[in-house]
Amino acid sequence: MDGKKMTSEMEMLKSKLRGTWMAGDFGRIASSYSGGAAEFVERLELKPGMRVLDAACGTGNLSLPAARTGATVVGLDLAPNLIEQARANAEEAGLDIRFEVGDVEDMPYADGEFHVVMTMFGAMFALRPDVTAAELKRVCRPGGLIAMANWTPGGFIGQMFKTTGKHAAPPSGIESPLLWGDIETVNRRFENGIAALYLTPRPIEMTFPFSTNETVEHFRKFYGPTQKAFESLTDADLRDDLRRDLEDIWAASNMSENGITRVMPEYLEVKAIRSQ
């Protein structure tokens, strides 16, 4: 059986996933860690002429700094509105990047097409992680690099997701995306077809020019998963409980004392060398 073939239930969940990332305005969230995204790309040591895929590219946080190295960059994302933003960002920056709508579980590229396949806080949210891992490996050339940045379960964003999940439970039967930030799980998913695997926990700075309570409201308005969690709670008291818990963890993690919000979530940097 084709591992990419989806059941009707999975197709429905995929549609909901697309709707989640089309909700709000993810660009307003992604901009808060664009500096850390550029640092991630810098560590990949891209060279002019390399073919690079940004899988689940969002608004282009990785694609833009990658294109500045002279690499030939393609960005793919499930959400059409994010692709539109990515194109606009590239045009504003004067960069030639091909962005297209597509699914990381079934990518429209040839086997071994890219020297580097990268993804930051994107492919980890695909519904079928083993299918995603197989696709990332398939489109990467032998000897090429697969690079991922995945939120860890114990880091700040991981705790934010867990807090939200206590109030608004995620769909049953779907593996937590946070498992992509678990070292044992990543080792298993990249057990085959990988010659070398390097896993490094790293911090990334997220800064917002307002208070922690205002930051929670910012996420409620603009971050699809948070927005959908609040919408799923029809009772005002339940929404207030979720807001209060989120405000508490943002306040506890804030590293700034001058009225702005600065947190340092942890992610797992994954570098996998494709087998020859």
Salt bridges, closest charged atoms under 4 A:
ASP25 OD2 - ARG28 NE 3.27
GLU100 OE1 - ARG98 NE 3.31
ASP103 OD2 - LYS14 NZ 2.84
GLU105 OE1 - LYS14 NZ 2.63
GLU105 OE1 - ARG128 NE 2.82
ASP106 OD1 - LYS4 NZ 3.42
ASP111 OD1 - ARG138 NH1 2.75
GLU113 OE2 - ARG51 NH2 2.96
ASP130 OD1 - ARG188 NH1 3.72
GLU135 OE2 - LYS4 NZ 3.16
GLU135 OE2 - ARG138 NE 2.62
GLU175 OE1 - ARG189 NH2 3.17
GLU205 OE1 - ARG262 NE 3.37
GLU217 OE2 - ARG220 NH2 2.79
GLU217 OE1 - ARG243 NH1 2.92
GLU231 OE1 - LYS228 NZ 3.67
ASP241 OD1 - ARG244 NH2 2.52
ASP245 OD2 - HIS167 NE2 2.71
GLU269 OE2 - ARG43 NE 2.76
GLU269 OE2 - ARG202 NE 3.04
